[in-house]
Amino acid sequence: MIYIYNEDRLCETDSLRQALKLETEGIRGQRPVVSAVGAGGKTTTLHRLADEYVRAGIPVIVTTTTHIMKEDREWFLSGLLEEKIREQLQKAGQVWIGAPAPGGKLARLSDHEIEKLLRWEVPLLIEADGAKRLPLKVPADHEPVILPETTHVLSVYGLDSVGKRIEETVFRSELAEKLLNKKRTECVTAEDIAVLAAARSAGRKGCPGSAVYTVVLNKADDKRRIDTALEICRELRKRGIRQVIVTGQESGAQRAGTI
């Protein structure tokens, strides 16, 4: 289930590529470089987008400027092996690649290797932030790590954080206290997520001026969370942000088309 926010409504759409207007390739004469930041489902969002490219017959490469978990799939590669990349792009349609790292993870490739990846004429998806699997995040000074070549930034938030304490749900809760002017024992509200997503020191931090900035509200898995997502969209509109996507698992009760 994917909605886009339009004219004060959530309108169902077929794909993330459609919602991000990526179906017509060749943005500014280049293929897309999409960086996912924030928390609450970055890897899931990139999986979804990569699978859409594969279904469309368009090869895609996924990498990280921080860390991602290496999955037990043959298209997850440790190290820049160009022959292996070509083989898996032909065979599986996608490659997830990073430098070998402890704990079953893939880490950032070297600058030289990233430059090589950027020369491949295929869409490049990047996990550019880490959040210890929490639904919300406020970045530290060294975060996120967004390449200047990025054409689209996806700032991801988990709707399951609303109603829970800041200290339970926000990575770097001490920074969230300052930004939200709240105690970490207080609960997260819809307005709090809008504040984080709109802030130049949080959700929009490091976003290149030429990149399209999109807020992704993830885990809209029931009507209550969809209503919360719409409330956040309205708060974001007040702050000048209208490009918002809402994602979640589809159920029969949610197939309404427009909310």
C-alpha positions in Angstrom: 0.0 0.0 0.0 1.4 3.3 -1.1 -0.2 6.7 -0.9 0.9 10.1 -2.0 -0.3 13.3 -0.3 -2.2 15.5 -2.8 -4.7 18.3 -2.3 -5.1 17.5 1.4 -5.8 13.8 0.7 -3.9 10.5 0.6 -4.3 9.1 -2.9 -3.3 5.5 -3.6 -0.6 4.9 -6.2 0.9 1.8 -7.8 4.5 2.1 -6.9 7.3 4.1 -5.2 8.8 4.8 -8.6 5.5 6.4 -9.6 5.1 8.3 -6.4 8.7 9.7 -6.8 8.2 10.4 -10.5 11.1 8.0 -11.3 9.2 6.1 -14.0 10.5 8.4 -16.6 14.3 7.9 -16.2 16.9 10.5 -17.0 16.4 13.2 -14.4 18.6 16.2 -15.5 20.1 13.8 -18.1 21.2 11.4 -15.4 19.9 8.2 -13.8 18.5 8.6 -10.3 20.8 8.5 -7.2 18.4 7.9 -4.3 19.6 8.3 -0.7 17.5 7.0 2.2 18.0 8.7 5.6 16.2 8.8 9.0 14.8 5.7 10.6 11.7 3.5 10.7 12.2 1.4 7.6 15.0 2.6 5.3 16.1 -0.8 4.3 12.5 -2.0 3.7 11.9 1.1 1.5 15.0 0.4 -0.5 14.1 -3.2 -0.9 10.7 -2.2 -2.2 12.1 0.3 -4.7 14.8 -2.1 -5.9 12.2 -4.8 -6.5 10.1 -2.4 -8.5 13.0 -1.7 -10.8 13.6 -5.4 -11.2 9.9 -6.0 -12.1 10.2 -3.2 -14.6 13.2 -4.8 -16.2 15.6 -2.1 -15.1 18.8 -3.2 -13.4 19.6 -1.4 -10.1 22.5 -1.2 -7.6 22.1 -0.7 -3.9 24.9 0.4 -1.6 25.5 2.2 1.7 27.5 5.1 3.0 27.2 3.7 6.5 26.3 0.0 7.1 23.6 -2.4 6.0 23.1 -6.0 7.0 24.3 -8.6 4.5 21.5 -10.9 3.6 21.9 -14.5 2.5 21.2 -13.8 -1.1 23.6 -14.2 -4.0 23.1 -10.6 -5.1 24.6 -9.3 -1.8 28.3 -8.8 -2.6 31.2 -8.0 -0.4 33.7 -5.8 -2.2 33.5 -4.2 -5.7 33.8 -7.1 -8.0 32.8 -5.8 -11.4 32.3 -9.1 -13.1 30.1 -10.3 -10.2 28.1 -7.1 -10.5 27.5 -7.7 -14.2 26.6 -11.3 -13.6 24.1 -10.5 -10.8 22.5 -7.6 -12.7 21.9 -9.9 -15.6 20.7 -12.8 -13.4 18.8 -11.1 -10.6 18.4 -7.6 -11.9 19.8 -6.1 -8.7 23.0 -6.0 -6.6 23.5 -4.9 -3.0 27.1 -4.1 -2.5 29.5 -2.9 0.3 32.8 -3.4 1.9 33.2 -6.5 4.2 32.4 -5.5 7.8 32.1 -7.4 11.2 28.8 -8.7 12.4 27.4 -9.8 9.1 27.3 -6.3 7.8 28.3 -4.4 4.6 30.1 -1.0 5.1 30.8 2.0 2.9 33.0 1.3 -0.1 36.1 3.5 -0.6 35.7 6.9 -2.3 37.4 5.4 -5.4 35.0 2.5 -5.5 32.0 4.7 -5.0 33.2 6.8 -7.9 33.3 3.7 -10.0 29.7 2.8 -9.0 28.5 6.2 -9.9 29.8 5.6 -13.5 27.4 2.6 -13.9 24.5 3.8 -16.0 21.8 2.2 -13.7 19.8 3.7 -10.8 21.8 3.8 -7.6 20.0 3.4 -4.2 21.9 4.3 -1.1 21.3 3.6 2.6 22.9 6.8 4.0 22.0 6.7 7.7 21.7 4.4 10.6 19.2 4.3 13.5 19.7 1.1 15.5 16.4 -0.2 14.2 14.4 2.6 16.0 11.5 4.3 14.2 12.8 7.9 14.6 16.2 9.6 14.6 17.9 13.0 15.1 21.3 12.9 13.4 24.6 13.7 15.1 27.2 16.1 13.7 28.7 13.4 11.4 25.3 12.2 10.0 23.8 11.5 7.6 26.3 10.7 4.8 24.7 11.9 1.6 26.7 11.9 -1.6 26.6 15.2 -3.5 25.5 13.3 -6.6 22.2 12.4 -4.9 19.1 13.4 -6.9 16.5 12.3 -4.4 16.5 12.1 -0.6 14.0 9.9 1.2 13.6 10.9 4.8 11.9 7.9 6.5 9.9 7.8 9.7 8.0 4.9 11.5 4.4 5.7 12.4 4.6 3.1 15.2 6.5 5.8 17.3 3.5 7.9 17.9 2.2 7.6 21.4 5.4 6.1 22.7 8.1 7.8 24.8 10.9 9.6 23.1 13.5 7.6 25.0 12.0 4.4 23.7 11.6 5.3 20.0 14.1 8.0 19.0 17.8 7.3 18.2 19.8 10.0 19.9 16.9 11.0 22.2 19.1 13.6 23.9 19.2 15.5 20.6 15.5 15.1 20.2 14.8 16.6 23.6 16.6 19.8 22.5 15.0 20.0 19.0 11.5 19.2 20.2 11.8 21.1 23.5 10.4 18.1 25.3 11.6 15.6 28.0 12.6 12.2 26.8 9.9 10.7 29.0 7.2 12.5 27.0 5.4 10.8 24.1 5.9 11.3 20.4 3.1 13.2 18.6 2.3 13.6 15.0 3.5 17.2 15.2 6.8 16.0 16.6 7.4 13.9 13.5 6.6 16.9 11.3 9.0 19.0 13.2 11.8 16.4 12.8 11.1 15.9 9.1 11.0 19.7 8.3 14.1 20.6 10.4 17.3 21.5 8.6 19.2 20.0 11.6 17.2 16.7 11.4 15.3 15.2 8.4 16.6 17.7 5.9 20.1 17.7 7.1 22.7 17.3 4.3 20.1 17.3 1.6 21.7 18.7 -1.6 20.1 21.9 -2.9 19.4 20.2 -6.3 17.9 17.0 -4.8 14.2 16.3 -4.5 13.3 15.9 -0.8 10.5 13.5 0.1 9.2 12.4 3.5 8.3 8.7 3.8 5.9 7.8 6.6 6.2 4.0 7.0 4.2 1.3 8.8 0.8 2.8 8.0 -0.7 -0.7 8.6 -4.1 0.2 10.0 -6.7 3.1 9.8 -5.4 4.7 13.0 -1.9 5.1 11.6 -3.2 6.2 8.2 -5.2 9.0 10.0 -2.0 9.9 11.9 -0.1 10.0 8.6 -2.6 12.4 7.2 -2.3 14.6 10.3 1.5 14.7 9.8 1.1 15.5 6.1 -1.0 18.5 7.1 1.6 19.6 9.7 4.3 19.3 7.0 2.3 21.4 4.5 2.3 24.2 7.1 6.1 24.0 7.1 6.3 24.1 3.3 6.8 20.4 2.6 4.2 18.8 0.3 6.1 15.8 -1.1 5.1 13.0 1.3 4.6 9.3 0.7 2.8 7.0 3.1 3.6 3.2 2.9 2.3 0.2 4.8 1.0 -3.3 4.4 -2.1 -3.6 2.4 -5.3 -5.0 3.8 -8.8 -5.2 2.4 -10.0 -2.5 4.7 -7.4 -0.1 3.3 -8.2 -0.4 -0.4 -10.1 2.8 -0.5 -8.2 4.6 -3.2 -8.4 8.0 -1.7 -8.6 9.0 2.0 
